[in-house]
Amino acid sequence: MKLSGSTALVTGVGVGNLGHHFVQQLLERGAKRVYATARRPENIDAPGAEVLRLDLTDRGSVAAAAAHAHDVGLLINNASVSFPGLALSDGDPDLIRTLFDTNVHGTLHMVRAFAPVLATNGGGALLNVLSSAAWATADGFHVYAASKAALWSMTDSLRAELSAQGTHVSSLVFGMAGTPVVKALADAVAGPGALDDMMTDPAIVVSRALDGLESGRTEILADRLAVDAKAALSGGGPSVYATLTGAQPGPA
């Protein structure tokens, strides 16, 4: 997909996170318009973008966004939540539902609302931001990992379903991007700086994602952890997640 001259919408834009970098780099690559969205739009710092309030768990909010942003040709589903320490076996069922409502059902709400928009505008492209946790889970993040595994499978199905309307469906998979939130979590769990070498600059993750979109890739592995996790999943060796001692990495 050609990004220059495109119109894109990015979900989950926050301070220094992947969403922020997506908006910034899309504009730098010549996007004609970028909608930057979040539940709390007052926290968005995105000069040059059009800011919209969007709650993925509220179908009315999603529908309103699709009606307003009717010129979108690229949808980037970046928004997600995680509750570190939440367990599948005995965790709060309401929190588990909230996590799946955002990460899985919320993303599906966005796809269902914007698929007709993309079709009207020539097909365009859809990028779902996943996580290597879908392939190699870690203690304290099993619910998050399960949601990302569901989203991985859903993305494959959507690729087949939306191909008929000419929409390119891709996924971004990575282990740890050094965003402020992830860095703080990693430092709290493993000690200051202990996992820094395993993190990738979020600007690099996003740059690789956009390069992948422009080259038409269907699955973009953006860091060493993602490559390693996929290899381990197919029997290509032990995952680096399993070799960590004293701590496990947080969510993407």
Secondary structure, 3 states (H helix, E strand, C coil): CCCCCCEEEECCCCCCCHHHHHHHHHHHCCCCEEEEEECCHHHCCCCCCEEEECCCCCHHHHHHHHHHCCCCCEEEECCCCCCCCCCCCCCCHHHHHHHHHHHHHHHHHHHHHHHHHHHHCCCCEEEEECCHHHCCCCCCCHHHHHHHHHHHHHHHHHHHHHHHHCCEEEEEECCCECCHHHHHHHHHHHCCCCCHHHCECHHHHHHHHHHHHHCCCCEEECCHHHHHHHHHHCCCCCCHHHHCCCCCCCCC
